Amino acid sequence: MKATSMDQNKLPEGYDNFHTIENHLRLISNRERQVYDMLYSPMDIKEMAKEINISHKTVKYHLTNIYKKLITS
């Protein structure tokens, strides 16, 4: 992977990180948003799964989808 400088990663004029993140969050499903909202909690993946009554593999699946939608969009 090629390293990029900070200047290449700047947002266009008029944009800020908050609005960019909020726009990208519109791309994820309600269940993915539940998982996303728990990312900064002290819970591990199995605890997250138990909290919203899904398997830990499904949490991992949602995390993969979140990454694809938010990072690659």
Helices and strands as residue ranges (DSSP letters): G 6-9, H 17-25, H 30-38, H 45-51, H 56-71
